[in-house]
Amino acid sequence: MSSGKSLLEHMRLIPDYRCNRKKPHDHAEMLTYLLAGYLNGRASVGRALCWCEDNIEILKKYMTLEQGIASEATVSRMLNGIDVYMFMYAFMEWTAEILYEHGIHIIIDGKALRGATEKIKNGNTPYVLNAIDAATQMVIAQLPIDEKTNEITAIPKLLELLDIEGNTFTIDAIGTQKKIEEMIIAEDGHFILQVKRNNPSLYDEICDAFATFESELKCPEDERSERLKKYLAQYDRWKDCEKDRGRVVYRDMQTCTDASFLDCMNDGTAPYIRTVGCIEQVRVPVEKDAEGNDITVGKKEYLEKGTVRNPRPEKSDAMEAGYQQVGMISDLILSAEEMAKYKREHWRIENNLHHVLDDAFREDRSTAKGSKNNLSVIRKIAYNILRIVIIRDHPGWGMQRMMDYFSTHLELTVKMLFSPIPSFY
């Protein structure tokens, strides 16, 4: 089954902001061939347009291009003028025709557009809120975060654009707000949210409770507290250890599917919480001696003494901390392993999207100001197209390798831009 319209046809649905006088360059065509350049590894407007000039005869077979390829200044004015939200809606509609959005895990997280910081008034770093499908890693929506607001106020606005029913949302600790939780529950969605020190009373309550459960389980069964037995009956634990990016990562997830020990359950302000969790992650740096022998210490020694190159880590809720402890809450009944899986999948947005945007698409180097959000959509459309081809034809390939493949297979660019893309359902 194919989506209804080609990408070029979707671009034509975006209103042209210019007056009705004769226009030498069609705005939909400019957007489409600019995207072609990004697909082929040209990660700036100027370089993308140079690619278009080099391949204009191929592009002319699918677009009028009466006045050829527009100049960089013309394309930049077009990107500044097109309505940010109309372009975003067109992107979301195109993605929805390809990706089924019911019963999926949606990750929401913000990303800084650091290259534009110096051009923004007061030097504030602009942010974009992204929503991706965890299974395909495809972006399904983005929303610019106004410099006068933050992620707490932007997340509900993004949720309003998404189909919540039946989907499960994971958001970092900044999204652990009753308004957001209630909004998801009201639309028959589900959430797994993290709890950190920005929510100190709930964070301490969760961490202290699981420390108590762990201590109680070390006692003989007949000596355990009667008050805690009902919680221990709903207690689960899962541990894991793996080598990852020059570190040995130890994960220890504890969960309890009776949340009545939380104050917010007792006062009735969050009756929908079903599973509470607490995860500890210890990241031990891999070390070798002068002969190349592995001298990496174990978890216990690292927590007690650290290493020669790395001091003993302090417990923290920071994502990259050597010793991280984070609380979690969900309206779903989850085992410890299931909750740990959701947390790990959530942070794949950093490596599989944010890092790719900065590395392959040079997003963090772009100094565009007025066009920053529309350029962000261009990058995400290109990213999604590359992801589709990777998933369907070249599993395991990286984004840069796929860009190189596009640059030597121009028929693939033509196919993805000018024909409807088969959907995933």
Buried (B, 14 or more C-beta within 10 A) or exposed (E): EEBEBBBBBBBBBBEBEEEEEEEEBBBBBBBBBBBBBBBBBBBBBEBBBBBBEEBBEBBEEBBEBEEEBBEBEBBBBBBBBBEBEBBBBBBBBBBBBBBEBEEBBBBBBBBBBBBBBEEBEEEEEBBBBBBBBBEBBBBBBBBBBEEEEEBBEBBBEBBEBBBBEEBBBBBBBBBBBEEBBEBBBEBEBBBBBBBBBEBEEBBEBBBEBBEBBBEBBEEEEEEBEEEBEEBBEBBBBBEBEEEEEEBBBBBBBBBBBBBEBBEBBEEEEBEBBBBBBBBBBBBBBEBEEEEEEEEBBEBEEBBEEBBEEBEEBEEBBEBEBBBBBBBBBBBBEBBBBBBBBBBBBBBBBBEBBBEBBBBBBBBBEBEBBBBBBBBBBBBBBBBBBBBBBBBEEEEEBBBEBBBBBBBEEBEBBBBBBBBBBEBBE
